[in-house]
Amino acid sequence: MMILMQSVQLITMNMNRLEDNRVILDKLGKLIETYPDQRFGQLIANYIFPKYREEDIFWEESEETAQRVTSFSQKEQSE
């Protein structure tokens, strides 16, 4: 029973991660359209992970990254 519950949690986490990754890609696509002269790495460093040299983003879950991208997008729209 415990193994089944863990499997369900893992599948749910992976489905959520998949959806979060889609949100990230959608928002990045909009950034690319907004700033077409910037390289991809510049977009990531400037708008998504401006503190990438100070933070370890390797273990950051997609949900957190999606929230970061969404937050930036909302700021852009309000300006």
SENUMI-715928 format. One record per residue (C-alpha): x, y, z; residue in three letters. Coordinates in pm, whole numbers, padded with zeros to 5 digits, always signed. Example, Ala and Ser with C-alpha at 12.3 -4.5 7.8 and 13.67 -1.06 7.14 Angstrom:
! SENUMI-715928
+01230-00450+00780ALA;+01367-00106+00714SER;
This chain:
! SENUMI-715928
+00000+00000+00000MET;+00282+00241+00087MET;+00457+00173-00243ILE;+00132+00242-00430LEU;+00088+00574-00249MET;+00445+00673-00329GLN;+00392+00582-00695SER;+00077+00795-00712VAL;+00259+01087-00551GLN;+00547+01052-00798LEU;+00310+01043-01097ILE;+00123+01345-00963THR;+00448+01532-00906MET;+00567+01450-01257ASN;+00237+01562-01411MET;+00254+01886-01214ASN;+00615+01930-01319ARG;+00513+01876-01682LEU;+00244+02142-01655GLU;+00483+02380-01478ASP;+00742+02324-01751ASN;+00480+02412-02012ARG;+00402+02735-01826VAL;+00773+02819-01819ILE;+00811+02757-02191LEU;+00502+02962-02272ASP;+00629+03257-02069LYS;+00977+03225-02218LEU;+00823+03233-02565GLY;+00658+03562-02479LYS;+00989+03699-02348LEU;+01159+03600-02673ILE;+00893+03792-02868GLU;+00923+04094-02637THR;+01305+04105-02646TYR;+01398+03954-02985PRO;+01749+04099-02987ASP;+01853+03920-02667GLN;+02015+03578-02670ARG;+01838+03297-02488PHE;+02098+03291-02210GLY;+02055+03665-02162GLN;+01680+03625-02122LEU;+01725+03357-01859ILE;+01997+03546-01671ALA;+01832+03888-01693ASN;+01467+03809-01633TYR;+01426+03465-01479ILE;+01735+03409-01266PHE;+01896+03750-01213PRO;+02078+03615-00906LYS;+02195+03297-01080TYR;+02551+03346-00957ARG;+02432+03365-00596GLU;+02160+03098-00600GLU;+02183+02726-00669ASP;+01899+02676-00917ILE;+01989+02317-01007PHE;+01753+02170-00748TRP;+01477+02428-00789GLU;+01149+02258-00874GLU;+00969+02360-01191SER;+00682+02492-00979GLU;+00914+02750-00823GLU;+01058+02845-01162THR;+00708+02876-01309ALA;+00611+03106-01023GLN;+00924+03314-01085ARG;+00850+03344-01458VAL;+00482+03421-01398THR;+00569+03686-01141SER;+00806+03855-01385PHE;+00544+03839-01664SER;+00284+04002-01441GLN;+00525+04285-01355LYS;+00595+04337-01727GLU;+00224+04358-01809GLN;+00155+04611-01534SER;+00424+04849-01657GLU;
